[in-house]
Amino acid sequence: MQIQNETKTAILPQTDTPVTIKEGGTYTATVKEKLPNNEAIVQVKGQDLHVKFDGNMPESGKITLQVMDMKQEIPVVKAVATQTAPTVDRGASTALPENVRQAIQVLNQYHIPINRETLNNIRAYIEKGPGTPEQRLETIINMARKNLDFNPQQIKAVHEALHGRALGAVLHDLASELDPDFKMENPSLIRNEAYPGTQQIYQGNSAPSESNAYQAAIREALKQVRTTPNLSTVLQLINGMQEIPESLSQAVEKAEQLHSSGRELAARQELATTLTNLAENDAPEQEAEFAYRMSNEILATIPVQSRDLIVTTITKKLSQAALDFKAIKRDIVNTLRTTENLLRQSPIQARQSLEAVIKQLDNAILKSDFMLYTDMGTEKKLMQASSQLHEARKLLGKGDFTKASEIVTQVRNTVDKLMFQPSDQRVQHFVSKEMINLERLPLEKEIVRSFEEPYQMLRQEPTARHALEYIRRLGLTYDSDIAHRLVSGDGSRTDDASLKNSLLRLIQAEGNNAVSQRAEQALNNLTGQQLMSKTDNSGLQTMLFTLPIILRDQLENVKVFLKSSQTKQKIDWENCSLYFLLETKRMGDVGILLTAVDKNLSVTIKNDRLDFQNKMEHLVKAAKGRLSEIGYNISTIQFARLTPLEKTGERREQSKTPSFTERGYDFSV
């Protein structure tokens, strides 16, 4: 793999291209013409712009303005004092070292105001900061592109995320310092040894459960009502059932009265109607109860004093999940039905309804708690439905109302048939989690658990929601999660089990020692990833993640680079590129580049081993099927070397860390 270093081109002013005006940017401008309503025509580096001033508008001449709002039809700007302009005194600039002047050029290019404090912070980092001069300049470029504040904390965090030690290695060293006997082991084996009853229960699922027996009895009674000539025999059979719901008991009583008065047909109809309703309508509730009963058997393996607490917790969680699923499903189906009617009667007005149902469905997949318990098949169907609705939106924009209506109807039928079915594996995981929560884990084990537990779920069932939960448990959404809690009035919660929260508590507890410094290094890495994934003001979104994974009892790392266009602060999953860089001991470094254009996906897998393609082809076929299931069309899959053959030894270290630049990542095969 060859990495193009764009540092030199990135720091040169692009005077031959139109000026890009960014929200929050500060610019030197000339007032050319004053217009009514506090509007004016101003010139920025040769380009005339129609703007509206917030506050007093300068009379004429050269001014400094700051862009306040680019979302309006006419951009809103504000005149600022001349001393806040993003310039540095020429005399002072010429006295600065060359590498510092290059950093200043970067800030000028991105129209970032430079005051004395900013200049001092940048100079201290450029002259005395860690890493090579190229790495330090790359840090400045990326911070400028993200419009970040150049304070020491953020500079340190971004540098750590881009050029620091791998997060997995830092966490391993941290846990080892906290506990000299610490050893990373296969967590799935630990869980099975600690709770042997769990495996026994799930291996014995072939035996009929009480819930299955109840459903079988209902179906058998319905069959007897329709086929047995002697109705008295049927009534006797129903009365002999172990569990008789109130509705069925009332139906039996009424049927006996009808039968005694000689109205046998009416009696059979009464029984058939009630039994049919029980068989159809009670299925979701019975399935939720079935999941709970299985979990109750698992709970028999824990001490009695803890059982009541866990039973209560699981019952509450599953009951609420079933209710949430039912409510969300009803809302989605109703909105889809409204969209269908609008597509037939007034297609132009259907777009707003279609946008609403897409948002409902996406929120259900990403945010609803029931998705943590339902089976993998249901999650895939919901993701397919979301993909289909995105396609319907495109067709609606093209004026193909008939095809769009067909897709909406198909999605409504699919969603309407879905039932809440808790996954055995997910409920088992939840039970094990509750068991562990009752223990007072040492801080080093709590830190490892904060990423090990969601990673195991992702490994067992690689779904979109599990991937999001893994990101969340690392703490990469920590600040936004806290903000959402405060807005929703739930700011008093203290059950955040994220890695970032654990590191913050460790730093507070340890004070200033070696352990605290190691924890701060890991915390800076996470914070830097958050800053590098900050929403861009432009239409292009870039993100960087460094994720620890467990392979063969070792903490390894996978780097994820994302580049996509964005609309309304949302990633365009149909048109984006993802690059995964896995550092493994057995296969060496492995790069996986996925590029999506209108849902057509091209995949390039890179490695330097000669036998790599033969070993990976069967895995690629499996991955191809999974990608197709969620709405992607696989156009090409190819293998390539990670580094050019003639420069393999020379560039091996450089290939591990792709440059994170304004244009994304320049990987050439």
RATAVEN-V808477 format. One record per residue. N is the residue number from 0. RES is the residue in one letter. OMEGA is omega in degrees with one decimal (* if undefined). D_FIRST is the distance of its C-alpha to the first C-alpha in Angstrom with 1 decimal. Layout:
BEGIN
n = (N N)
res = (RES RES)
omega = (OMEGA OMEGA)
d_first = (D_FIRST D_FIRST)
END
This chain:
BEGIN
n = (0 1 2 3 4 5 6 7 8 9 10 11 12 13 14 15 16 17 18 19 20 21 22 23 24 25 26 27 28 29 30 31 32 33 34 35 36 37 38 39 40 41 42 43 44 45 46 47 48 49 50 51 52 53 54 55 56 57 58 59 60 61 62 63 64 65 66 67 68 69 70 71 72 73 74 75 76 77 78 79 80 81 82 83 84 85 86 87 88 89 90 91 92 93 94 95 96 97 98 99 100 101 102 103 104 105 106 107 108 109 110 111 112 113 114 115 116 117 118 119 120 121 122 123 124 125 126 127 128 129 130 131 132 133 134 135 136 137 138 139 140 141 142 143 144 145 146 147 148 149 150 151 152 153 154 155 156 157 158 159 160 161 162 163 164 165 166 167 168 169 170 171 172 173 174 175 176 177 178 179 180 181 182 183 184 185 186 187 188 189 190 191 192 193 194 195 196 197 198 199 200 201 202 203 204 205 206 207 208 209 210 211 212 213 214 215 216 217 218 219 220 221 222 223 224 225 226 227 228 229 230 231 232 233 234 235 236 237 238 239 240 241 242 243 244 245 246 247 248 249 250 251 252 253 254 255 256 257 258 259 260 261 262 263 264 265 266 267 268 269 270 271 272 273 274 275 276 277 278 279 280 281 282 283 284 285 286 287 288 289 290 291 292 293 294 295 296 297 298 299 300 301 302 303 304 305 306 307 308 309 310 311 312 313 314 315 316 317 318 319 320 321 322 323 324 325 326 327 328 329 330 331 332 333 334 335 336 337 338 339 340 341 342 343 344 345 346 347 348 349 350 351 352 353 354 355 356 357 358 359 360 361 362 363 364 365 366 367 368 369 370 371 372 373 374 375 376 377 378 379 380 381 382 383 384 385 386 387 388 389 390 391 392 393 394 395 396 397 398 399 400 401 402 403 404 405 406 407 408 409 410 411 412 413 414 415 416 417 418 419 420 421 422 423 424 425 426 427 428 429 430 431 432 433 434 435 436 437 438 439 440 441 442 443 444 445 446 447 448 449 450 451 452 453 454 455 456 457 458 459 460 461 462 463 464 465 466 467 468 469 470 471 472 473 474 475 476 477 478 479 480 481 482 483 484 485 486 487 488 489 490 491 492 493 494 495 496 497 498 499 500 501 502 503 504 505 506 507 508 509 510 511 512 513 514 515 516 517 518 519 520 521 522 523 524 525 526 527 528 529 530 531 532 533 534 535 536 537 538 539 540 541 542 543 544 545 546 547 548 549 550 551 552 553 554 555 556 557 558 559 560 561 562 563 564 565 566 567 568 569 570 571 572 573 574 575 576 577 578 579 580 581 582 583 584 585 586 587 588 589 590 591 592 593 594 595 596 597 598 599 600 601 602 603 604 605 606 607 608 609 610 611 612 613 614 615 616 617 618 619 620 621 622 623 624 625 626 627 628 629 630 631 632 633 634 635 636 637 638 639 640 641 642 643 644 645 646 647 648 649 650 651 652 653 654 655 656 657 658 659 660 661 662 663 664 665 666 667 668)
res = (M Q I Q N E T K T A I L P Q T D T P V T I K E G G T Y T A T V K E K L P N N E A I V Q V K G Q D L H V K F D G N M P E S G K I T L Q V M D M K Q E I P V V K A V A T Q T A P T V D R G A S T A L P E N V R Q A I Q V L N Q Y H I P I N R E T L N N I R A Y I E K G P G T P E Q R L E T I I N M A R K N L D F N P Q Q I K A V H E A L H G R A L G A V L H D L A S E L D P D F K M E N P S L I R N E A Y P G T Q Q I Y Q G N S A P S E S N A Y Q A A I R E A L K Q V R T T P N L S T V L Q L I N G M Q E I P E S L S Q A V E K A E Q L H S S G R E L A A R Q E L A T T L T N L A E N D A P E Q E A E F A Y R M S N E I L A T I P V Q S R D L I V T T I T K K L S Q A A L D F K A I K R D I V N T L R T T E N L L R Q S P I Q A R Q S L E A V I K Q L D N A I L K S D F M L Y T D M G T E K K L M Q A S S Q L H E A R K L L G K G D F T K A S E I V T Q V R N T V D K L M F Q P S D Q R V Q H F V S K E M I N L E R L P L E K E I V R S F E E P Y Q M L R Q E P T A R H A L E Y I R R L G L T Y D S D I A H R L V S G D G S R T D D A S L K N S L L R L I Q A E G N N A V S Q R A E Q A L N N L T G Q Q L M S K T D N S G L Q T M L F T L P I I L R D Q L E N V K V F L K S S Q T K Q K I D W E N C S L Y F L L E T K R M G D V G I L L T A V D K N L S V T I K N D R L D F Q N K M E H L V K A A K G R L S E I G Y N I S T I Q F A R L T P L E K T G E R R E Q S K T P S F T E R G Y D F S V)
omega = (178.5 179.2 179.1 177.2 -175.8 -174.7 -174.3 -179.5 -175.1 -173.0 -179.8 177.9 -178.3 -174.6 -177.1 -180.0 178.3 -178.9 176.1 -178.7 -177.6 177.7 -178.1 -178.9 178.5 -171.7 170.3 -173.7 176.4 178.4 -178.0 -176.3 177.1 -177.7 177.1 176.6 176.3 179.3 -178.5 170.0 -180.0 179.5 177.8 179.8 174.8 -178.3 179.3 -178.7 175.3 -175.4 174.9 -175.7 172.5 -175.4 -176.7 178.5 179.0 -178.0 -177.9 175.8 -175.9 -177.5 171.0 -178.7 177.1 -179.6 -176.1 -174.0 178.1 -176.2 179.5 178.4 173.0 -177.9 179.4 -179.5 179.3 177.9 179.9 -179.1 -176.0 -175.3 179.9 -179.1 -176.7 179.8 177.3 179.6 -174.6 179.9 179.0 -177.3 -178.0 179.9 -178.1 175.0 -175.7 -177.1 176.2 178.1 174.6 178.2 178.0 176.8 178.7 -179.3 176.8 179.9 -179.5 175.3 179.4 179.8 -178.9 172.8 -175.4 -179.1 178.1 -179.7 -179.9 179.6 -179.8 -178.7 179.3 -179.5 -177.8 -175.0 -172.5 -176.2 -179.9 176.7 179.7 176.7 178.9 179.4 -179.2 178.2 177.5 176.2 179.2 -179.0 -177.0 175.8 178.1 -179.8 178.5 179.1 -179.3 174.9 -178.2 173.2 -174.8 -177.4 -178.0 176.3 -179.6 -178.3 -179.3 178.2 -179.1 -179.9 -176.7 -169.0 -177.1 178.0 178.4 -176.8 179.9 179.5 179.0 -179.7 179.0 178.6 179.8 179.5 179.6 178.2 177.5 -178.6 -178.4 -179.8 -177.0 176.8 177.3 178.9 178.9 -173.9 178.9 177.6 179.1 -178.1 -178.5 178.8 -177.8 -176.7 -175.9 -179.5 -179.6 -179.6 -178.7 -179.0 -174.6 172.8 -178.4 -177.2 -178.9 178.6 -179.4 177.0 179.2 -179.7 177.7 179.7 178.7 179.6 178.8 179.0 178.0 -179.4 179.5 178.4 178.2 178.0 -179.6 177.8 -176.1 -170.6 -175.2 -178.1 -175.3 -177.2 179.0 177.7 179.6 179.3 177.9 178.3 -178.2 179.3 -180.0 177.7 -177.7 179.9 178.8 177.1 -178.1 -179.5 179.1 178.1 178.0 178.9 178.2 179.6 179.1 179.0 177.9 178.0 179.0 -178.5 179.9 178.2 175.7 -178.6 -175.6 -178.7 178.5 178.5 178.5 -179.7 178.5 179.6 -178.0 -179.7 -178.8 -179.6 178.3 178.5 178.6 -178.1 -175.4 -170.4 -177.0 -175.3 -179.1 -179.4 -179.7 179.5 177.3 178.3 179.2 178.8 -179.5 -178.5 175.7 179.8 179.4 176.3 177.7 -177.7 177.4 -178.4 -178.0 -178.9 -176.6 -176.3 179.4 -170.2 -176.4 -179.3 -177.8 177.0 179.8 -178.8 -177.9 179.3 -179.1 -178.1 -177.2 178.4 179.4 178.3 178.9 178.7 179.0 179.9 -178.6 -178.6 -179.2 177.6 179.5 -179.3 -179.2 180.0 179.7 179.0 176.9 178.8 176.2 178.5 177.4 -178.5 179.4 178.7 178.4 -171.8 -177.3 -173.0 -177.5 -178.0 -175.9 -174.9 -178.8 178.4 179.1 176.7 -179.1 -177.6 174.5 178.3 178.0 -176.6 179.8 177.1 178.0 -178.2 -170.7 -169.5 -174.2 -179.9 -177.6 178.4 177.8 -175.1 -175.3 -174.7 -175.6 -179.9 178.5 179.1 179.3 179.8 178.0 177.9 176.0 178.8 177.8 178.3 -180.0 179.7 173.9 177.4 178.0 178.2 176.6 -179.9 178.2 177.6 178.3 -179.8 178.5 -174.0 -178.1 -179.6 178.2 179.2 178.6 -179.8 179.8 177.9 179.3 179.2 179.5 178.7 179.4 -178.5 -177.7 -178.1 -178.1 175.9 178.8 -178.9 179.8 178.3 177.9 -175.9 -178.2 176.9 176.5 179.0 -179.4 178.3 179.1 178.9 179.4 177.4 -178.4 -179.5 179.6 -179.7 173.6 -176.6 170.7 -173.7 -179.1 178.0 177.5 178.7 179.1 -178.3 -175.4 175.1 -179.6 -175.0 177.8 177.5 178.1 176.0 178.2 -179.3 -179.3 179.0 -176.2 -179.4 -179.9 -178.0 178.4 176.2 178.1 179.4 177.3 176.8 -178.3 -178.1 173.3 -179.4 -178.3 172.3 -172.4 -174.4 178.7 177.4 177.8 179.7 179.3 178.4 -180.0 179.8 -178.1 179.4 -178.3 -175.2 -178.7 -178.6 -179.2 -174.5 179.9 -177.7 -177.2 178.2 -178.4 178.2 178.5 179.0 178.1 179.2 179.3 179.5 178.9 -176.3 -171.7 -175.9 -176.6 175.4 -175.7 179.9 179.8 179.2 177.7 178.0 178.8 177.1 177.7 179.4 177.1 178.2 179.8 179.6 177.5 176.3 178.0 -179.6 179.9 177.3 179.6 -179.8 179.0 176.0 179.2 179.3 -179.1 179.5 174.7 180.0 178.5 175.6 171.1 -169.3 175.2 176.0 -177.2 177.6 177.0 176.7 178.4 174.4 177.2 -176.6 170.5 177.5 -177.4 177.7 -178.3 174.6 -176.1 166.1 -178.8 176.6 -179.3 177.8 177.0 178.0 175.3 -175.0 179.5 -179.3 -178.3 174.3 178.9 175.7 177.6 175.4 -178.5 177.4 -177.7 -179.1 -176.3 -174.9 -175.2 178.9 179.8 176.8 178.9 -178.7 177.6 179.4 -178.6 174.9 -176.0 177.7 173.4 -169.9 171.6 -174.1 174.3 -178.8 -171.3 176.5 -176.1 -179.9 -178.2 -177.3 -173.9 -176.6 -179.7 -178.1 -172.4 -171.4 -179.4 176.2 179.2 178.7 178.8 179.5 179.1 178.8 -179.0 178.8 177.7 -177.4 -176.6 169.5 178.5 171.8 -177.3 -179.0 -179.2 171.2 -178.1 178.6 -179.8 175.7 177.2 178.0 177.4 -173.6 -175.0 -177.0 -175.7 -178.1 -174.4 -171.5 -175.2 -177.5 -177.8 -176.0 -176.4 -175.2 179.6 178.4 -179.1 -171.3 -175.6 -177.6 -179.2 -174.0 -176.7 177.9 177.3 -178.1 *)
d_first = (0.0 3.8 6.5 9.8 12.7 15.6 18.2 20.3 20.7 21.3 24.3 26.2 28.9 28.5 32.1 31.7 30.7 33.1 33.5 32.0 34.6 33.5 35.9 36.8 35.9 38.5 39.2 41.7 43.7 46.9 49.5 50.5 52.7 54.3 54.7 56.9 55.8 54.0 51.4 50.4 48.2 46.1 43.7 40.4 38.8 40.6 40.0 43.1 42.9 45.5 45.7 48.2 49.2 49.8 52.8 54.4 53.2 53.3 55.9 53.9 51.8 48.6 47.5 44.6 43.7 41.5 40.2 41.7 41.1 38.8 39.9 43.2 44.0 44.8 42.6 44.6 44.4 46.4 47.7 46.9 48.4 47.1 46.2 43.4 41.5 37.9 38.8 39.3 42.3 41.5 43.3 41.5 38.1 38.7 39.6 36.3 33.5 30.7 28.0 30.6 31.5 27.9 28.0 31.3 29.9 27.4 30.3 32.4 29.7 29.8 33.6 33.8 37.2 37.2 40.2 41.0 39.7 36.3 36.1 37.2 34.6 31.8 33.2 33.6 30.0 28.5 30.8 31.1 28.4 25.9 22.4 21.3 22.7 19.3 19.0 22.7 22.4 19.5 21.9 24.7 22.7 21.9 25.5 26.9 25.0 26.4 29.8 30.2 33.0 32.2 34.2 33.3 32.8 30.2 28.4 28.3 27.1 24.3 23.0 23.3 21.3 18.4 18.5 21.1 21.2 20.1 23.0 23.6 24.1 26.4 28.4 28.8 30.1 32.4 33.9 34.4 36.3 38.4 39.2 38.8 39.3 36.6 34.3 31.8 33.1 32.5 34.3 35.3 37.2 38.9 40.0 41.4 43.3 44.7 45.9 46.8 48.9 45.9 44.6 48.1 48.7 45.7 46.3 49.8 49.0 50.6 54.0 55.7 55.7 58.5 56.6 56.1 59.8 60.9 59.0 60.4 63.9 63.6 62.4 65.2 67.8 66.7 67.0 70.5 71.6 70.8 72.1 74.8 78.4 79.9 78.6 80.3 78.1 75.0 76.3 77.1 73.5 72.0 74.4 73.3 69.6 68.5 66.9 68.5 67.0 69.6 69.0 69.7 72.7 74.2 73.5 75.2 78.2 78.5 78.0 80.9 83.1 82.3 82.8 86.2 87.3 86.5 83.3 81.0 78.6 78.1 77.6 74.9 73.2 73.2 71.6 69.0 67.9 67.5 65.7 63.3 62.4 61.8 59.6 57.4 57.5 57.4 54.2 51.7 54.1 54.7 51.0 50.5 53.5 52.2 49.0 51.2 53.5 50.7 49.4 53.0 53.1 50.0 51.7 54.5 52.3 52.4 55.5 58.2 58.3 54.7 55.1 57.0 54.4 51.5 53.5 54.4 50.8 49.4 52.3 51.8 48.1 48.4 51.5 49.9 46.7 48.9 50.8 47.7 46.3 49.6 49.9 46.4 46.7 50.1 48.8 45.8 48.1 50.7 48.2 46.9 50.5 51.2 48.1 49.4 52.8 51.5 49.4 52.6 54.9 52.9 49.3 48.6 49.4 47.3 44.0 45.1 46.1 42.8 40.8 43.0 42.4 38.6 38.8 41.2 39.0 35.8 37.8 39.2 35.8 34.4 37.5 40.3 41.3 42.3 38.6 38.3 40.9 40.8 39.3 35.7 37.3 38.9 35.8 34.0 37.0 37.0 33.4 34.1 37.1 35.2 32.8 35.8 37.5 34.6 35.0 38.7 38.2 36.2 39.1 41.6 40.1 40.3 43.9 43.5 45.9 46.9 43.5 42.7 45.9 45.2 41.9 43.7 46.5 44.1 42.3 45.8 46.9 43.8 44.2 47.9 47.6 45.3 47.0 46.1 45.2 44.0 41.4 42.8 39.5 39.2 42.9 42.6 39.7 41.9 44.9 42.9 41.7 45.3 46.4 43.9 44.9 48.4 47.3 46.8 43.4 42.6 40.2 37.4 37.6 37.9 34.6 32.8 34.7 33.6 30.1 30.8 33.4 31.5 28.4 30.7 32.0 28.5 27.7 31.0 31.0 27.6 29.2 28.5 31.4 30.4 26.9 28.9 31.3 28.6 27.3 31.0 31.9 29.2 31.1 28.5 31.4 34.1 35.4 35.7 37.3 39.9 40.6 41.2 43.6 45.5 45.9 47.0 49.5 47.8 46.8 48.9 46.6 45.3 43.5 39.9 38.0 34.6 32.6 33.0 36.7 36.9 35.1 37.5 40.5 39.3 39.0 42.5 43.9 42.5 43.2 41.4 40.3 37.3 36.9 37.2 34.6 32.1 33.0 32.6 29.1 28.2 30.2 28.5 25.1 26.6 28.3 25.2 23.4 26.6 26.6 23.0 24.0 27.2 28.3 27.5 30.5 28.6 27.8 24.1 23.4 20.4 20.4 18.7 19.7 19.2 21.2 22.7 23.1 25.2 24.0 26.6 28.6 25.7 24.4 20.6 18.5 16.5 15.1 15.8 15.1 17.5 18.3 21.5 24.6 27.6 31.3 34.0 31.5 30.0 26.5 26.3 24.9 25.3 23.0 20.1 16.4 15.4 12.2 12.9 11.2 13.5 14.3 16.5 18.4 18.9 15.6 13.3 10.6 10.3 8.6 11.1 11.2 14.8 16.3 20.1 22.3 26.0 25.3 23.3 20.2 17.0 14.7 11.2 10.6 7.6 8.6 9.3 13.0 14.9 17.4 15.1 16.0 19.6 19.9 18.4 20.1 23.3 21.8 20.0 23.5 25.1 22.6 23.2 26.9 26.6 24.7 27.3 30.1 29.2 29.1 25.7 25.6 22.6 21.7 18.7 16.7 13.9 11.6 8.4 6.3 4.0 3.7 5.9 9.3 11.3 9.6 8.9 12.0 11.9 8.9 9.1 11.3 9.7 6.5 9.4 10.9 9.5 12.2 15.0 16.6 19.3 17.3 15.2 11.5 9.7 6.4 6.4 6.1)
END
